[in-house]
Amino acid sequence: MKTNSLNKTFFSAVTFHFLIAVFLYLGLYWIGEIKILPNGENIVAWDAINYYNIQHQGYIDFQESTSNIPFFPLVGLVWRWLSLSPIGAVVLNIFFFLSGFYLLHRQYQFSFQVLLLFLSIPSVFFLCVPYAEALFFLSSTFVILGLEKKKNWWVMGGLFVAGMTRPSALFFLPAIFFMEIINFKEWDFKILRNVFLRILCYVLAVLAGVFIVFAMQHEATGDWLAFFHQRDKNGMQIPSFPLTTWRGAKLLWLDGIAYVVGLSSFIF
C-alpha cells in the first residue's frame, strides 16, 4: 500500500471515530446522562492528580497521606519541562498515542475497519487523559517495531523510556526471556552469545529506567525502596484463593477470563 493511501486511511479513520465520539458525548450530555463537560479542572482526577503533583511538586514522601510514590515520574516531568496545563497534557497524550498508532499502521498496514476496531477498544480512553499510558504506549511501540526491524537501539530506547514511565515495564523482563526462548532455533555458540547479549541489553535498558526512578524517590524520601514500602502500606499482596477484587464479581470475571486466555495461550 502506498504512503499516501496509508495516510488517507489512517487520518480518515481517526477523524471519523473522533467525530462519532464527540457527538455521542455531547448527545449524552444533552439528554442528561453525562452531567459535566471536561475542562482544565475536573480532568485532573483519580491517578491524574498524582502525575499533576509530580509535575508541580515532585515526589511526596510515602509517610504523607497524599504520597505519589507508586507513580513513575517521566510523564509528569515531560509536562513540567513543557510547562503544560492539564488540557495541554491531554493534547500531548493524544499526540503520543496517535504517533505510536500511526507507526504501527505504517508497519502493518491496517485496514479502515481494523483501525476503527482498535480505536473503539474501551481502554483507549486512558490514552487520552492525563495519565502515563500514552507515553508508555509510544515507548512500547518502539519496542515492537525495533524487534520487527531488528533495530536493537529502538528496543532499548523504548524499554528505557517505559522503565521511567510505568512500573508495569518490569513485565517486559519475563516477556523478553520467553520471546528469545520461542525464537531459539539451534544450539550454536555464536547464536547463544547473540541471544545472551540481546537479553542482557534489553534487561539493562529496563532496569536503567527503573533505577533512575528509584534514585529520584530516594532523593525525595531517603529510602531506595520507597516504592515497595508504599505498596506495602497500600495493602499490596500476592493473590490468594478464593480470588477477590475491590469491585466484586464485575471485575473478577474480567480478570478470570484474562487469566484463562493468557494461560491457554502459554500452553498453546
N, C-alpha and C positions, 0 to 999 in steps of 0.2 A: 504494500500500500504506500503511495507517495506521501511525502511530508505534508503537502497542502491538504490532501484528503484526510490524513490523520488529524491535523489541527482542526479542520472543519468539524469532523465527527466529535472530537473532544469538546470543543467550545460550544457546539450545538447542544450536546447532552448536558453540560454543566448549566448553560443558560436556561434550557427547558426545565431542568429539575429545580433550579433556583426560583424561577417564576412560579412553578407549582407550589413549592414550599411557602413562599411569601404569601400567595393568595389564599392558601389553606389557613395559614396562621392568622391572617387578617380576617378571614371569614369566621374562624372560631372566636376571635376577639369580638367581632361584631355581634355574634349571637350570644356572647356571654360565657362561653365555655372556657376561654382564657381571659383572665381578669386584668393582666397588665401587659404593657409592651416593654421590651428590653431597652434599657438605657445605661448610661455610664455608671449608675449607682447600683441598680438591682442586678446587674450582670456579674458583679463581684460577690458571689455567694458560694457556699459549700467549699470545695477544695480551692476554688479561685482565690479565696481570702488568704490562704497560706502562701500562694505564689505572689499575691499582691504585697503581703508583708515582707517576703524575701526581697521583692523589688525595692521597697522603700526603707526597710529596717534591717535587712539581713536576717540571720538566724536568731531565733529567740530560744533561750535556754530551756531544756526539757523539764526543768523544775517549774517553769511557769505554765499556767493553765492554757495560755494561747500559743504554746510551743509549736513551731512549724518544722521541727527536726525531721519527721518522717518524709518530708518532701525534698526531692533533689533540686538543686538551685538554678540550673542553666537557663531555663526559660525565663525565670524571674530576673536573672542577670541581663539577659538579652533585652528585656523590656526596660530595664534600668539604663543600659547603655544607649538605647534609642529614645529614652525619655517618653515612653508611650503611655497614653491614657488607657483605661480599660477597653474602650472602643478600639483604640489603636492596636491593643494586644489581640483583640478579636480579628481585626483585619490582617494582622501579621500571621496569626494562626491559620486563617483561611488560605493565605498565600503559601505557607509551609505545606499545608495539606494538598492544595491543588498542584503545587510544584512536584511533590512526590508522586501524586496520582498521574500527572502528565508524563513523568519519566517512565512510570510503569506502562502507561498506554503506548508510549513510543516504542518500548521494547517488545511488548506482547500484542500490540495492535488489536485492542478490544473493539468489539462492535458497538454500535449506538445502544443496543438493548442491554449489553453487558455493562456498559458504563452506567446506564440508568439503574441497573440492579445494584451495582456496588455503591452508588450514591444513595441508594434507598436503605442500605443497611442501618438499623437504628443507632448503632454505636458511632456512626459518622458524626452524630451530633456533638460528641465530645471532642472532635477535631476542630470545632467551630466556636468554642467558648474559651475563656481564659484559663485553660488547663495546659498540661505539658504534653498531652497526647499528640498534638500536631507536629511538634518538633521531633518527638520520638518516632512518629510515622515517617517523617522525611529521612531521618538518620537510618531507620530500618530499610527504607527503600534503597539507600546506597549500599547497604549490606547485601541485599538481594541482587541488585544489578552488578555489584562487584563480583559476587560469586558467579553470576551468569556470564560475565565478560572476562572472568579470570583476572580481575584487577584487584590485587590484594590491598593496595593502598585505599581503594574505595571502601573495602570491607573494614579495614582497620579504622579509617576515619569515621565511618558510620557507627561502629561499635564504641569508639571513644566518646562520641557525642551522646549516644544512647546511654552510656555509663554515667554521664553527668546529668542526664535528663530525668530518668526514672529508675527506681530500684529494680523494676522488672527486667532491666537489661541483664541482670545476673542469670536469667533463664536462658540467655544465649549460650552460656557455658556448656550445659549438658547438650544443647542442640548442636553445638559445634562438634563435640565428640561423636554424637550419633550420626551427623552428616558425613563425617570423614569415614566412619566405620562402614556405612552402607555404600559409600563410593569406592571403598578399597577393592582393588581388582586382583593384585598379585603380590606375592612376597618377594620383594626386591629391595636391596639396601637403599638405592637411590630414591625409590618411591617412598619407602618408610621414612627416610630422612626428610623429604619434602613434606610429607604428611605431618610429621612431628613439628617442623618449623612453622608450618601454617597454623597448626593448633596453638603453638606457643605464642605466635604473633597475635592471633585473634584474642586469646585469653588475656594477654598482657594489655591489649588495647582496651578491653572492657575494664580490667582491674585498674588501669591508669586513670580512667574517668572516675571510677568509684573512689579511688584513693584521694583524688583532688576534693571530692565531695566530703569525705571523712576529715580531710585536713581543714577544710573550711568550718566544719562542725566542731572540730577540736579547738580551733581558734575562738569560736564563739562560746564554747561550754567548758573547755579544758578537759574534755573527755573524748578519746578516739573512738569509743564505742557508743557514743550518744545515740546514734540511730537505733541500735539494738535495745538500749536501755529505755528509750521512748516507746519502742514497740512492746516491750515487756510491761511498761506502765499502762499501755492501752489494752492489755489483755491478749496479746498475740499468743497463740498456742498451736501445737500440732493437732490436726483434726483427729477426732476420736469418734467411735460408733456408740450410739446412733448419731448420725450426722445432723447438725442443726445449723441454722443461719439466723441472722438478725431479722430477716423478713419472712421467715417461716417457709411454708411449702412452695410459695410462689418462686422464690429463688432457689430453693433446694432442688426442685425438679430441673431447673435450668442447669445448675451445677452438676447434677447427676447425669443428665443427658450428655453434657460436655465431657464428663469423665468417661462415660461408656464409649463415646465416639473416639476420644483420644486413645483409650486402652485398646479398642478394636483396631484402630489404625496402626498402633505399635505392633500388635500381634500379626496383622496382615503383612 
